[in-house]
Amino acid sequence: MNPVRKDQNLCICEKCEFKNVIFQFLKEEDIFDLCDNKEERNFRKGEIINLEGDRIIDFKYLKKGLVKIYRRSANGDEQVITITRPFEFVSNMSIFSEERYRYSVSALEDSTVCVVSLDFMKALFSKNGALTLGLLSKVSQVSDHIISQSLEIRNKNLVGRVAYVLLFFAKDIYSSRVFDLPVSRKEVADFISMSTANVIRTLSDFKRDGIINVDGKTIEITDMSKLEMIARRG
């Protein structure tokens, strides 16, 4: 029988929701080793979590909050790739193929990120094939989601894209008709590859038509069926 560790009750990884994502493949002793090697870092809204070009030295996953993944174009413009919630965000898509991050990640809300030494995680992967397959499956799901989302946005016209992003926040992020938009109008425009002026004008048109109410950053969807129709037909 394995000896009981004195600090066993201090291990919060054992009950973390992320355990059900990939860490369910770990043995009990590996869970406690993970606790010993894990650090939780808090990021305020707007803070950088990963910076494009930085060396990859950690395995990271989002425990709480909301983040955006983006990169800079050659002329310095920001290109928003996706916006994602806990347990969907994987900053690790390049950890086995690249030495440096190809994308930047910043917090859209106050967020908590769990950070584990990359060397420690590679050691776990080397001795646990099920864990490796679990991570590859998760990374594949994230990649497929980003590609599908990008294609869906590209296939819509301007009003369809704005409707899509409002529904994305209402349904996928906040599960509410009323929410505070966590990004600026410019970031919305970057996300859907439109100009900021067009986004502002479309939001004003939606408000005029009684589809949404806008009060600063607070959005209220007042006619969900019409917004869904615009997104679908767009």
C-alpha positions in Angstrom: 0.0 0.0 0.0 1.3 3.5 -0.8 2.2 5.7 2.1 -0.2 8.5 2.9 1.3 11.9 2.3 1.2 14.4 5.1 0.1 17.3 2.8 -2.6 15.2 1.1 -5.4 17.3 2.3 -3.8 20.4 0.8 -4.0 19.1 -2.8 -6.7 21.0 -4.6 -5.8 19.5 -8.0 -7.5 16.3 -6.8 -10.9 18.0 -6.9 -10.3 20.5 -9.7 -12.7 20.5 -12.6 -9.8 20.3 -15.0 -9.1 16.8 -13.7 -12.1 15.7 -15.6 -10.7 17.2 -18.9 -7.4 15.3 -19.1 -6.1 14.7 -15.6 -8.5 11.8 -15.0 -5.8 9.6 -16.5 -3.4 10.3 -13.7 -2.7 8.0 -10.8 -3.2 9.3 -7.3 0.5 9.8 -6.6 0.8 11.7 -9.9 -2.0 14.0 -8.9 -0.2 14.9 -5.7 3.1 15.4 -7.5 1.2 17.7 -9.9 0.0 19.7 -6.8 3.6 20.1 -5.7 4.7 21.3 -9.1 1.8 23.6 -9.9 1.5 27.3 -9.4 -1.7 29.4 -9.7 -1.2 32.8 -11.2 -3.8 35.6 -11.2 -4.0 38.0 -14.1 -6.0 41.3 -14.0 -8.1 42.3 -17.0 -5.8 43.4 -19.8 -2.7 41.6 -18.5 -0.6 39.5 -20.9 -0.5 35.7 -20.1 1.6 34.6 -23.0 3.4 37.0 -25.4 4.1 36.0 -29.0 7.8 35.2 -29.4 8.4 34.3 -25.7 10.1 31.0 -24.9 7.7 28.2 -23.9 8.8 26.9 -20.5 5.4 26.1 -18.9 2.3 24.1 -19.4 -0.7 26.4 -18.8 -4.4 26.0 -18.5 -7.1 28.5 -17.6 -8.9 27.8 -14.4 -11.1 30.9 -14.1 -11.8 33.9 -16.3 -11.9 34.7 -20.0 -9.1 35.2 -22.4 -8.4 36.1 -26.0 -5.8 34.5 -28.3 -4.3 36.8 -30.9 -1.3 37.7 -32.9 0.2 40.9 -34.5 0.2 41.3 -38.2 3.3 42.7 -40.0 1.9 46.2 -39.8 1.2 45.9 -36.1 -2.5 45.3 -36.3 -4.0 42.9 -33.8 -5.6 39.8 -35.2 -8.0 38.1 -32.7 -8.0 34.4 -33.3 -10.5 33.3 -30.7 -12.0 34.1 -27.3 -12.3 31.3 -24.8 -13.4 30.2 -21.4 -11.9 27.9 -18.7 -11.1 24.3 -19.7 -11.3 25.2 -23.4 -8.3 27.4 -23.4 -5.1 25.5 -24.2 -1.9 27.7 -24.6 -0.1 24.5 -25.3 -0.9 23.9 -28.9 2.8 24.4 -29.8 4.6 23.0 -26.8 5.8 19.9 -28.6 6.6 21.5 -31.9 7.8 25.0 -31.1 10.3 26.7 -28.7 8.4 30.0 -28.7 4.8 31.0 -28.5 3.3 31.8 -31.9 0.3 33.6 -30.4 -0.3 36.0 -27.5 -2.9 35.4 -24.8 -4.3 38.2 -22.6 -7.0 38.3 -19.9 -10.4 39.8 -20.9 -11.6 39.4 -17.3 -9.7 38.8 -14.0 -8.4 35.3 -14.6 -6.6 32.5 -12.8 -4.1 30.3 -14.8 -2.6 27.1 -13.5 1.1 26.8 -14.5 3.1 23.6 -14.4 6.8 23.2 -15.4 6.9 21.9 -19.0 9.7 19.5 -18.1 7.5 18.0 -15.4 4.5 17.6 -17.8 6.7 16.0 -20.4 7.9 13.5 -17.8 4.2 12.7 -17.1 3.4 12.3 -20.8 6.4 10.0 -21.4 5.1 7.5 -18.8 1.3 7.9 -19.3 0.1 7.3 -22.8 -3.5 7.8 -21.8 -2.7 11.3 -20.5 -0.9 12.1 -23.8 -3.9 11.0 -25.9 -6.2 13.0 -23.6 -4.2 16.1 -24.2 -3.9 15.5 -27.9 -7.7 15.0 -28.1 -8.3 18.3 -26.2 -5.9 20.2 -28.4 -7.5 18.8 -31.5 -10.9 19.9 -30.2 -9.7 23.4 -29.6 -8.0 23.6 -33.0 -11.2 22.3 -34.8 -13.3 24.8 -32.9 -11.1 27.7 -33.9 -11.1 26.6 -37.6 -14.9 26.0 -37.6 -15.6 29.3 -35.9 -13.3 31.2 -38.4 -14.9 29.6 -41.4 -18.4 30.3 -40.1 -17.6 34.0 -39.5 -16.0 34.3 -43.0 -19.1 32.9 -44.6 -21.3 35.7 -43.2 -21.9 39.3 -44.3 -21.3 42.2 -42.0 -24.6 42.1 -40.1 -24.4 38.3 -39.9 -21.0 38.5 -38.3 -22.0 41.1 -35.7 -25.1 39.0 -34.9 -23.0 35.9 -34.6 -20.6 37.5 -32.2 -23.4 38.8 -30.0 -24.9 35.3 -29.9 -21.5 33.8 -29.1 -21.2 36.0 -26.0 -24.8 35.5 -25.0 -25.0 31.7 -25.4 -21.5 30.3 -25.3 -19.8 32.7 -22.8 -22.4 34.1 -20.4 -25.5 32.0 -21.0 -27.6 35.2 -20.6 -29.4 37.7 -22.8 -27.8 40.5 -20.7 -24.0 40.7 -20.4 -21.2 43.2 -20.2 -19.2 43.0 -23.5 -15.7 42.0 -22.4 -14.0 43.4 -25.5 -13.9 46.8 -27.1 -15.7 47.6 -30.4 -12.3 47.5 -32.1 -11.6 44.0 -30.7 -15.0 42.8 -32.0 -14.0 44.2 -35.3 -10.6 42.4 -35.2 -12.4 39.2 -34.3 -14.8 39.3 -37.2 -12.5 40.9 -39.7 -14.5 44.1 -40.1 -13.8 47.8 -39.5 -14.6 49.3 -36.1 -16.9 51.9 -37.8 -19.0 49.1 -39.4 -19.3 47.3 -36.1 -20.4 50.5 -34.3 -22.9 51.3 -37.1 -24.4 47.8 -37.1 -24.8 47.8 -33.3 -26.6 51.1 -33.6 -28.9 49.7 -36.3 -29.7 46.6 -34.1 -30.5 49.0 -31.3 -32.7 51.2 -33.6 -34.6 48.1 -34.8 -35.3 46.9 -31.2 -33.1 43.8 -31.4 -30.7 44.9 -28.7 -30.3 47.6 -26.0 -26.9 49.1 -25.4 -25.8 50.9 -22.3 -22.0 51.4 -22.4 -20.5 47.9 -22.3 -23.8 46.3 -21.3 -25.7 44.5 -24.0 -29.3 43.2 -23.7 -30.7 41.1 -26.5 -34.3 42.0 -26.6 -35.3 40.0 -29.7 -33.3 36.8 -29.7 -35.2 35.1 -32.5 -34.6 38.0 -34.9 -30.9 38.1 -34.0 -30.6 34.4 -34.6 -32.3 34.8 -38.0 -29.9 37.5 -39.0 -26.9 35.4 -37.9 -28.3 32.3 -39.8 -29.1 34.2 -43.0 -26.0 36.3 -42.8 
